[in-house]
Amino acid sequence: MADVTMPQLGETVAEGTVTKWFKSVGDEVAKGEALFEVSTDKVDTEIPAPASGVVTAILVPEGDTVDVGTKLAVIGNPGDSLSPSSTQSTTTTSPPSVETPSITTAGEDSSSEGAPLSPVVRRLLAEHGLDASQVVGTGPNGRITRRDVEDAASHPKSSTSKIDGDEIVAFTKIRRLTAEHMVRSKATSAHALMVKEVDYEAVEVVRRKYGKSFKEMEGFSLSYLNFNALATVTALVDFPHLNASVDGDNLVLHHQVNLGIAVDLDGEGLIVPVIANVGGYNLRSLARKIRQLADGARDKKLSVDDTANGTFTISNPGPFATLFTGAIINQPEVAILSTDGVSRKPVVVEVDGVETIAIHSVGLLALTFDHRAVDGAYAARFLNRLDEILNTREWAAELEN
């Protein structure tokens, strides 16, 4: 027999919400097979079964939020008796079940077929301005789960009209969390912006030469982001005050670069997967990791640790041909780099000591930095170092190996 408990999903995570059970009482399960899904603020994680056997009890229903270490279910041996109260939440105390008609009294919350709402569902309904009647429950006996509320909030079936036909659309959870994080950052940091034009022709030559073979081998394109990310990691070694965070009157310098890459979730909000200890990556391996985390973010396959402990972030609106972007710092970091669009432009170059006009790939790098941590001259030198790395690094050698 094995107890299934709420796992510790990150150093700072104290609780989790069971959003889905993949097995029911009486089902067989193999060790390592996905048993249930847990949701935190931004990440949904599938949790594997700790042992093989038969699910004999489910003690916490979908939609309930419980502390780390709480007993959620029991896995027993074939033939073990099944718990008669296997779908009852451990967070509430109820008298023995009695066959009575489903009645809703004034002020009592209920959902489809009289299934009661959990505290977390009631809270989410209030936050999103929804009524239980607007949400279709997919849990046992039509119970409304946390995911049901979030789905209803993300895809409202109706909206409230105001004057001249204006509509009110409630923020989704991820949209609300993104908004709160952005407002808090602007209120915390002394935001300053510095922009530098960069000649990407050296990078472009490598992309043209190796782009086709890279895509055939890796399954995705060799983008400017990959070059910018590795150049950033290299430059931060020389400019540690940008790989830092503010703690009261102190600046904490992080000796390990944990690079965050902001990922858009189809307009619903942002999430920043983090590549921990990125200093050991080359161009190809870093490109693979960026792709892996971006896909995981959009498919909701990231773990809590995949978004934790970032020390510097890159925002990449470049694929949309943006000019330059003053991104908002991802707290508690002190800087964020926006890698904007690259386009073909005429530039002045020197050939055999004579100036002439050539067509090169040119783009802008925009650094938003916390003026409490560093001054403009420091930020300017960092951008200059980035430019130097992009133009002089032996990029071809990293793709040939």
Secondary structure, DSSP 8 states (H G I E B T S, - for coil): -EEEE----STT--EEEEEEESS-TT-EE-TTSEEEEEE-SS-EEEEE-SS-EEEEEE-S-TT-EEETT-EEEEEE-TT----TTTTS-TTS-------------TT----GGG----HHHHHHHHHHT--GGGS---SGGG---HHHHHHHHHS-S--EE-GGG-EE----HHHHHHHHHHHHHHHHS-EEEEEEEEE-HHHHHHHHHHHHHHHHHHSS---HHHHHHHHHHHHHHH-GGGSEEEETTEEEE-SS--EEE-EE-TTS-EE--EETTGGG--HHHHHHHHHHHHHHHHTT---GGGGS--SEEEE--GGGT-S-------TTBSEEEEEEEEEEEEEEEEETTEEEEEEEEEEEEEEEEETTT--HHHHHHHHHHHHHHHHHS-HHHHHH-
